Amino acid sequence: MPDRDDTSTGARIAAHRKRAGLTQHGLAQRIPYSYSMLRHAEAGHKRPSPQLVAAVARALDIPITALTGHSAHSLHPDRVDALVRPIREALDLYDLPSGIYEPQMTGAAAQTAADALCRDVRAARLHQAAAGLPSLLTDLMVLSQVRPDGDLWRALASVCRSAADVATKVGRHDLACVALDRMGRAAECAGDPVLAAVRQYKRALAYRSKQARHSIGLAMVAEGHRILASADGDPDALAVGGQLHLGAAILSARADDPAGTDEHLSAAREVAARTGESSAHWLSFGPANIAVHETFARLELRQYDAAYTVARAVHPPRGWAASRRAAHLVDQARAELETGRTDAALTSLTVARSLAPQQTRHHPRVRETVRGLLHVRRTSPDALSRMAAWVGA
């Protein structure tokens, strides 16, 4: 008999299930796994997979860390390698024989899990998303080869995109490139030009660093627009086209091109006048997101007063992702720092931390802003000292 103790993941699943007033059968009906698998996991007879743990956490509406025992803020740099290595291994299965692995989920369950994974990323639950990615990627890699189907390929493209998002947020940009390469292949197999254009948008953002050749990123944006021309009236194509303009605005600002920045922001506003606040393939597009991108662009162009004015005017629409809100607050903090509003800047960073702690801790602009606050303030209040220690500034 395997050892069982009250600190195991299986024991925690059982405890939280009972706290929710559910039987094993009742919980099994809420997750894409069998009663038998759940029973064995709780009893300690079988180690629960990360995907099962993530599914249970979603079903019980609790953080995955409540089941794994890790701190909710524990996505520390020394743990990142352990988190991303299984994701890299799963992505490497794309051209290997399907017989080396038996899928744990049905195609329908995997498609549902792909959407749930996107929600985790948008909510900045990076630990939860990273834990669930390897097994879901593996299942979809195999399922899409065994039973080629447009919906399965779309689900695989979506999960590869989530893998790229997670990798980017934890600073593993090389892995993000691999994931986007796999996304492109899946979108091509699905025959979905809108997903292919989303991939070009994501690829282009990798060229937003100061050292990158921004012209390559802008060429990827242009390719995205070209691909969308074959979308045959897909309603999502309009929003994705607008998002491509926002990506180009950021790249233009990074290239110190105010005219190009304004041109693409104007084009995005014209699209938003037709779409309003909308979402396409988990991309939020509309007036609020345009203002978020404009804030960043004005900061890059060193138009700090304009950046502050735009940032303060942003009104997050209902249901806006925590990851998006937190990222904007980081940019708002930088605008506040640059315009002498140091107390407000620290407040914005604190709120960003509360909304998306894992994402905020790894955000390079957070460290830059905290260092700036430390430099301009003669004394450091306790809140700033704690923030500096937390981000390693």
N, C-alpha and C positions, 0 to 999 in steps of 0.2 A: 504493500500500500504506500502511496506517496505521502510525504509529510504534508501536513496541513497546519497552517498557523493563521492567526487573524490579521496578519499583515500582508497576505498574498493578494494578488489582484482578484483571484476567484472569490476569496472571502469578502473582499470589498464590494464586488458585484452583488453577492448575496445580501450583504448588509444594506446596501442602498436600494436594492429591489424590495426588500421587506419594508424598509422605511417608506417606500412609495406605495405600499399596500398591494403589491403585485405578487402573484404566484409565478413559478418558473414558466408555466404554460402561458400566463398572461404577458410576461415580458417577451417570450419567444415570438408571440404574435406581433410584436411591435418592431422587431428587428429582422433582417434578412438571414437569420440563422435558425437552425432547428432546435427544438426543445432538448434533444439528446446532446447536442454540442454545448448548449448553455449549461445543462446539468453537469456534464463532465468538467466544464471549466470551473463552475462554482465549487465542485467537490475536490478540485485539485488534481483530477485524473488526467487532465489535458491542459497544457498552457494555452490560455486564450490568445488568439492572434491580435495584433494591433487593430485590425479592421473590426473585429468583433467588439473589442473594448471601446473603440470610437462609436460604434453603432449603439452600444448600451448607454454610453454617456449621452448621446443625442436623445435616445428614447426616454431617459430619466431626467433630461434637462439639467445635467450637472456637468462640471468641468471634467475632462478626461483625467486630470491630475487627481481628482477625488478617488479614482479607481486605480491609478498607477502608483500613487504615493509620492509623486514628485511635487515639488513646490510649483505653484501656479505661475511663478515668475522665473522658472528654472531653466529657461532656454539660454544658458550661459555659454560663452564661446567654447569652453572646453568640452561641452556636450554636443556641439553642432556636428562634429565629424561623425559621431556615433549615430546621429539622427539621419544625416544625409547619405551615409554609405549604403544602406538598404535601398534607398530611392535610386541611386546610381546603378546598383546591381539590377533592379527591376527594369530600368530603362534599357539595359543591355540585352534584354531578352527579345527585342523586337524582331530579330532575323534568325532566331534559333528555333529548332524543331519544337512544335507545340507539345510533343509527348513527354517532355521532361518535367511537366508540372500538371497537376490536376486542379482545375479551378474549384474554389470553395463556394462561389456564388453563381447563381443563374444569371443569364444576360439581363433580364429585367431588374433583378436586385442590384446588379452592378451599375446599371444606368441610374437607378435611384440614388445609389451611394455616390456616384459622380457629382450629382447635384448637391448632395449633403456636404461633400468635400469643398465645393465652391463656397457654400455658406460659411464653412469653418474658416476659409481663407479670408473672406470678406469681413468676418467678425474678428479677424486677427487672432484666431485660436491656432497659432502656428504649431505648437507642440502637438495638439490633437490632429491637425492636418498632416504633419510630418509622420506621425505614428501610423496613420491609416493609409498613407500613400503607397507603400511598397506592395502590400498584398492586393490592393485594388488595381494598381498598375499591372501586376503580374496576371491577375484574373483576366483583365481586359485584353492584354497582349495575346493570351492564349485563346480566349473566346473569339476574338476578331479574326484569328487565323483559322480556327476550326469551323466557325460558322460566319463567314463574311457577311456583314449586314451593315447598311448605312447607319442605323441608330447606334450599333456597337462601335463603329469607327468614330462617330461623333462623340460618344461617351469617352472613348480613349483619348481623342483630341482634347477634350475638356480636362481630363485628369492630367494629361501631359502639361497643359497650360497651368493647372494648379501646382504641379511640381515645379514649374519654372518660377511661379510667383513665390512659393516658399523658399526656393533656392536663392532668389534675388533678395528677399527680405532678410535672410541670414547671411548675406554676403558671399554666396557661392555662385558667382556669375558664370563660371565655366560650366557648372552643372545646369544652370538655367538655359544656356545655349544648347546643350544636348537635349534637354526636355523640349525646347521649341523645335528642334530638328525633328524629333519624333512626332510632335504635334502636326508639323507640316505634312508628314507622310500620312498620318491618320486622316487629316482633312482632305487630302487628295484622294484617298481611298473612299472616303465618304461622298466625294463629289460635291463638297460644300464650299462655295466660294466665299461666303461670309466668314466662316471659321478660318479659311486661309488668309483672309484680309486681317482678321484679329491677330493671327500669328505675325503678320508683317508689322502690325502696330507694336506688338510686344518685342519683336526683334529690333525695331528702330529705337526703342527706349534704351537699349543697351549702349547706344552711341550718344548718350546725353552727358557723358563725363567731359570735363574740360579738355582732356587729352585726346579724345576720340576724333575720328574723321567724321564730322557731322554730315558731310555730303553723302556718306554711305547710308546713314540713317534716313536722310531725306529721300534717297533713292528707294529705300524700302517702303517709305510712306507712299511714294508715287506708284510703286508696284502694287501696294494694297488697293489704291484707287482703281488701277487697271483691272485687277481681279474682280472688284465689285461690279464692274461694268457688265459682267456675265451673271449677276445674281438674279436676273429675271424677276424683278419686282419684289424680292424678299423684303418685308417691312423692316427687318433688322438692318438691312444694308445701309439705309439712310443714317441711322445712329452710328454705325461703325465708321461710315465715311466722315461723320463729324468728329469722331474720336481720333481718326487719323490726322485731321487738321490740328487737333490739340497736340498730338505728338509732334507734329511739324513745328508748331509754335514754340514748344520747349526746345527743340533742336536749334531752331533759328535764334532763340535767345542765348543759348549756350555758345553759338557761333558769333555772338555780338552783332546780330542783324536785326535792328529794331523794325525796319520796314517789312522784312519777312515775317517777323513775329506778329505784327499788326495785321498783315494780310491773312494769315492763317486763323487768327482769332476772329477776324471779321467773317471769314468763310464758315467757321464753326457756329457763330451766332446766327447766320442765315439758315443753317441746318436746324438749329435749336428752335428757331421761330416756327418750324414745321413740326418738330417732334415733341416740343415741351420736355419735361423731365421724363426720361425713358431709360430702359435697360435692354441691352442686347447681348446675349451670351455672357452675362454677368459683368458687362461693362456698363457703368452708369454714365449716361450722357444727358446733358441739358444745361440750362443756365447756371446752376450751382457748380457743376463740374467745370464749366468754362471759366468761372470766376476763380476756382481753385488753381487751374492751370495758368490763368493770367497772373495770379499772385506770385507763383513760382517764376514765371517769365520776367515780371517786373523786377523781382529780386536779382535775377541773373543779369539784367540790364542795368542794375544799380539805380533803379528808379524807386527808391525806398519809400518815399511819401505815397506814391501811387500804389505800391504794393500793399502798404498798410491800409489805405483807403479801401481797396478792393477786398482785402482779407476780412476786414471788419464788416463788410456788407454781405458776406456769404451767409445765406440762410439754408442750412442743411434740410433737404426735403425729408419727409417722413420715411423711415425705413432705410435711411442712408447707412452704408456699411461703416462699422466702427473703424475699420482700417483706413477708409477714406477720410473720415472726420479727424482721426488722430494725425494722419499725415498732413492735413491742412493746418492743424493747430501748430505743428512743428514749423511750417513755413510762416504762419502768423507770428510765432514767437521770434523768428529771425527778423521779420519786418518791425516788430516792436523793439527789439534790441537796436536795430540800425537807426530807429527814430527816437532813441533815448527813453523808451518806456520799459525800463528793466524789470520793474515789479510785475507788469503785465506779461512780459515775456516768460518769467518764471511760472506765473499762473498758467499760461497756455501750455507749457511743457508738462506741468503737473497734471492738467486735465488729460493731455495726450497719453501720459503714462497710465492714468486710471482707465482710459478707454481701451488701450492696446499695449499692455506692458511689454510683451515679448517683442513686438514690432518696434516700439519706441526705443527700447534698450539697444537694439541693433542699428538704429537709424543714424547714419554718419552725420547728418545735419544737426541732430540733437547734441552730439558731442561738440560740434563746432560752435553751436549757440551757447552751450554751457561754458565752454572755454572763454567765449566772448564776454559773458556775464561776469565770470571770475576776474577778467582783465579790467573791466570798466568800474567795478564796484570796489570801494576802498575796504569794506568789510563784507564778509560773506555770511548771510543769515543761515541759520541751521538748515532751512529747506533747500537752499542752494548747495550747501556742502553735502547734504545727503544725496541730492540729485547728481552732483559731480562724482561722488563715490560709486553711485549705482551704475552710471554709464561709463565709468572709467576715464573721465575727462582729466 
